[in-house]
Amino acid sequence: MLTYQDLMAVGEGEQERMAFVRRIINDHMTTEMYKTAKIADEYARRKNRTITQYQKLLYTISGKAVPDNWSANYKIPSNYFNRFVTQQTQYLLGNGVTWKQEGTAEKLGDDFDTKLQEAGKDALIGAVSFGFYNLDHIEVFSVLEFAPMFDEENGALSAGVRFWQIDAKKPLRATLYEIDGYTDYIWVEGEGRILHEKRPYKINVTYSEADGMKIYSGENYPSFPIVPLYANSYKQSEIVGIREQIDAYDLIKSGFANDIDDASQIYWVVQNAGGMDDIDLAEFIQRIKTVKAASVQDGQTITANTLEVPSAAREAILDRLRRDLYRDYMALDIDSIAGGAATATQIRAAYEPMNNKADEFEYCVIEFIKGILMIAGIDDKPTFTRSVLVNQAEEIQNLVTAAEFLDSQYLTEKILTLMGDADKVDEVLQRMTEQEVDRGFVTPEPEEGDLNAEEEV
């Protein structure tokens, strides 16, 4: 793994630094983190590697393995990993960030909440993602497109290379980010050059019809403007530890489908065919399926049979694997509370594993946001509202029962939030105040200049 000190040792030579950028990209793609992230990204896209690459085999009498191209070979990838990382991301970040100070959201950009969700999901998939604070918004880089360089002395992220190539035959683009600016590179058919010389992160430009756009000054941030967001305290992808269970589920489910497909047809018993090996028999049966007839040698007979596939054992193991996946990932299994009118206590108990997992992830997200706020020069503290299912009737009844101990504003806010109308709180409170005034329960504030208003003695 190349570090920030390795970059500093290269010096400022153009060719040397260009060669180092290619080297850091190639080195990054050989790391265990990158390889695992690549696999996890495939599972998140429902391209589960193990099942998609699975090939059924037949064996000859001599023991030689050959591909089975005659029987059913369904490959059914499950969506568990994408479901888990999406649920964890949206559970914590789905309602956006709440700030203590006014104006923070505007300074971080209108799409900050969306970008934070993107960074969170990329981190869960790839172990880490990176947020680049770019003047008035953030941009998100996944570990599959950003090669970090950490400082050997304090472990801080101090430089990095973002790289992308839309096709193997197209140019490779890369941007080297350093504390004092960034440089763009391009390689066309293996030949590299600087696309844009190093420039500061914040630039001031002028424009004229004669000269076009010109940079006349620039400045950088107080520290490196890219902040890592880790998935967990182990700094590893969430695919670690559950991939094997997902593979087992996919293989059993696909095999179940294969057996049902094969057993739904007639199978044949061929007698006096000792000279035929497994490959010959498979080809023989395939011919029967194709032409609906078969010729046999003297003394040979074929008998049609049907078969009912046993399903209880496979259904049981699939159900067991499903429950194990939810338990081991600490995700919410909605089926466990959707079967009937679950009480508030049952719902809270079902959420407890997810709460524990979200607590650890929230710590990582807060550390990430603190890093962004420091670069942006903003003094604020984020809080989150988690997306939780509730027994609405029971929760509202509990609030009504405790109404005498609560003020009307708090009670109204909680009830409307439970009903999904949180955006109408101010409107409802205003109408309630007007109604109380009309009924004489509230004395309106005297307007300035009102001659009938009592003067303070």
C-alpha positions, -999 to 999 in steps of 0.1 A, spaced: 0 0 0 15 33 -11 14 62 14 16 100 15 53 97 23 58 77 -9 42 106 -28 64 131 -11 95 111 -21 86 113 -58 93 151 -59 78 176 -84 90 161 -117 62 159 -142 70 124 -156 79 110 -122 46 122 -107 26 109 -137 42 75 -134 35 75 -97 -2 82 -103 -4 52 -126 14 32 -99 -9 42 -71 -40 32 -93 -25 -2 -101 -14 -8 -65 -49 2 -52 -66 -23 -75 -45 -51 -60 -54 -44 -24 -77 -67 -4 -101 -38 3 -105 -31 -34 -110 -68 -44 -136 -73 -16 -154 -40 -26 -156 -52 -62 -173 -84 -51 -196 -66 -27 -206 -42 -55 -215 -71 -77 -237 -85 -49 -253 -51 -44 -262 -51 -81 -277 -86 -79 -248 -101 -98 -239 -125 -71 -206 -139 -82 -208 -175 -69 -241 -183 -84 -236 -165 -118 -203 -184 -123 -217 -218 -111 -215 -245 -137 -231 -279 -134 -208 -308 -142 -211 -344 -153 -183 -370 -149 -173 -397 -173 -164 -432 -163 -128 -422 -162 -136 -393 -138 -132 -365 -163 -155 -335 -156 -174 -320 -185 -201 -292 -185 -236 -304 -181 -254 -287 -210 -284 -309 -210 -302 -305 -177 -318 -273 -163 -292 -248 -148 -311 -219 -133 -289 -192 -117 -311 -172 -93 -292 -144 -74 -309 -131 -43 -312 -95 -34 -303 -98 3 -271 -77 3 -287 -48 -15 -317 -50 8 -296 -49 39 -273 -20 30 -303 0 17 -322 -7 49 -293 3 71 -286 35 51 -322 47 49 -329 37 85 -303 62 97 -301 88 69 -335 85 52 -349 115 70 -319 137 64 -297 156 89 -312 180 114 -289 209 123 -287 231 154 -278 263 136 -298 280 108 -280 282 74 -259 251 78 -279 231 52 -276 259 27 -238 261 31 -234 224 25 -256 224 -6 -291 215 -15 -282 179 -22 -262 172 10 -287 147 24 -288 128 -9 -250 128 -11 -247 116 25 -270 87 17 -249 79 -14 -217 80 7 -233 59 34 -243 31 10 -210 32 -8 -192 28 26 -213 -2 36 -206 -19 3 -169 -10 0 -158 -5 36 -151 32 30 -163 60 8 -149 95 4 -165 129 6 -149 158 -13 -159 192 0 -160 213 -32 -166 249 -22 -204 247 -16 -213 211 -19 -198 176 -15 -189 150 -41 -188 113 -33 -161 89 -44 -164 51 -38 -134 30 -30 -137 16 -65 -127 49 -80 -105 65 -54 -71 54 -43 -63 70 -9 -29 78 5 -26 79 43 0 96 64 23 70 79 28 91 110 -7 99 121 -29 78 98 -47 108 83 -59 108 47 -35 133 31 -37 127 -6 -55 105 -31 -62 98 -68 -96 96 -83 -96 75 -115 -122 64 -141 -123 48 -175 -157 42 -192 -143 14 -214 -110 -4 -218 -106 12 -253 -113 47 -240 -89 71 -223 -80 67 -186 -86 98 -166 -72 106 -131 -71 135 -107 -43 137 -81 -57 155 -50 -31 170 -26 -33 195 3 -22 224 -19 -43 216 -50 -52 191 -76 -38 180 -110 -57 163 -139 -41 135 -160 -51 116 -191 -38 85 -208 -47 78 -244 -35 44 -258 -10 42 -230 5 77 -236 0 100 -207 0 138 -203 -11 165 -179 -46 176 -188 -47 205 -164 -18 218 -143 -21 219 -106 -46 245 -94 -60 255 -60 -93 242 -48 -109 277 -47 -102 299 -77 -113 334 -88 -117 339 -125 -124 367 -150 -140 364 -184 -138 385 -215 -147 378 -251 -111 384 -262 -93 362 -236 -121 339 -224 -119 326 -188 -87 333 -169 -78 324 -133 -64 354 -115 -61 341 -79 -69 310 -58 -66 295 -23 -69 261 -6 -86 247 24 -71 246 59 -67 208 56 -71 181 30 -106 185 16 -115 148 13 -128 129 43 -133 91 46 -165 76 58 -160 41 72 -187 15 73 -179 3 108 -152 2 135 -135 -27 117 -132 -7 84 -144 -35 63 -172 -42 39 -205 -54 53 -203 -83 28 -177 -99 50 -192 -127 70 -225 -130 52 -214 -137 16 -211 -174 22 -247 -175 36 -260 -157 6 -242 -181 -17 -257 -211 1 -292 -196 -2 -287 -189 -39 -273 -224 -47 -300 -242 -28 -328 -221 -43 -313 -225 -78 -308 -262 -73 -344 -266 -61 -356 -249 -93 -334 -271 -114 -348 -303 -98 -384 -292 -102 -377 -284 -139 -360 -317 -146 -386 -337 -126 -416 -320 -142 -407 -341 -173 -405 -378 -178 -372 -395 -170 -361 -427 -186 -345 -459 -175 -324 -475 -201 -317 -512 -197 -289 -532 -212 -269 -501 -220 -238 -508 -200 -215 -494 -227 -229 -459 -223 -213 -435 -199 -230 -405 -183 -223 -382 -213 -238 -407 -237 -269 -411 -215 -274 -374 -213 -272 -370 -250 -296 -399 -255 -322 -384 -232 -318 -350 -249 -325 -366 -282 -357 -381 -269 -368 -347 -256 -360 -332 -290 -374 -357 -315 -399 -374 -292 -385 -408 -302 -355 -431 -298 -340 -461 -315 -325 -489 -294 -302 -518 -300 -313 -554 -298 -320 -564 -262 -322 -528 -250 -353 -513 -235 -363 -479 -222 -390 -472 -196 -406 -438 -189 -410 -427 -153 -421 -396 -133 -406 -383 -101 -419 -360 -73 -392 -339 -59 -390 -338 -21 -394 -301 -10 -398 -300 28 -361 -302 36 -351 -276 11 -379 -252 22 -368 -256 58 -331 -249 51 -340 -219 29 -362 -205 57 -334 -212 82 -308 -194 60 -331 -164 55 -336 -160 93 -298 -164 99 -290 -138 73 -313 -112 90 -300 -121 124 -263 -121 115 -266 -88 96 -287 -74 125 -313 -62 100 -351 -58 105 -371 -87 92 -404 -70 84 -421 -104 81 -416 -110 118 -439 -80 127 -462 -79 96 -481 -111 104 -506 -94 128 -512 -64 149 -478 -61 166 -477 -41 198 -454 -12 203 -432 -33 225 -429 -61 199 -420 -35 172 -393 -20 195 -379 -54 202 -377 -62 165 -358 -30 159 -333 -35 186 -306 -53 166 -309 -27 138 -306 1 165 -274 -14 178 -260 -16 143 -271 19 134 -256 33 166 -221 22 155 -227 34 119 -240 67 132 -207 73 151 -188 68 118 -212 92 100 -208 118 126 -170 116 124 -173 121 87 -196 151 90 -174 167 116 -145 164 91 -166 181 64 -178 209 88 -142 216 98 -131 220 62 -161 242 55 -156 263 86 -190 256 101 -196 252 138 -227 229 141 -238 195 154 -258 170 133 -286 148 147 -307 121 129 -343 110 130 -345 73 123 -372 58 100 -391 35 124 -424 16 118 -449 20 147 -482 8 159 -498 42 151 -531 36 170 -512 24 202 -487 53 201 -514 79 197 -534 64 225 -503 65 248 -499 102 239 -536 110 246 -533 91 280 -504 113 289 -519 145 275 -525 162 309 -487 161 315 -477 175 281 -481 209 265 -503 212 234 -474 221 211 -454 189 219 -486 168 218 -496 182 184 -461 177 169 -459 141 181 -493 131 168 -489 147 134 -454 131 131 -470 97 138 -497 104 112 -471 114 86 -481 151 86 -451 166 103 -449 194 77 -483 207 88 -473 213 125 -470 251 122 -503 253 102 -523 233 128 -508 251 158 -517 285 142 -553 273 137 -555 260 172 -543 294 186 -569 312 164 -597 289 177 -587 295 213 -587 332 208 -622 330 192 -635 310 222 -620 335 247 -594 310 261 -565 332 250 -562 370 252 -546 383 220 -515 404 224 -523 442 221 -510 457 189 -486 486 191 -504 519 194 -536 504 207 -552 531 229 -572 505 248 -541 485 258 -533 487 294 -501 507 302 -474 492 323 -473 509 357 
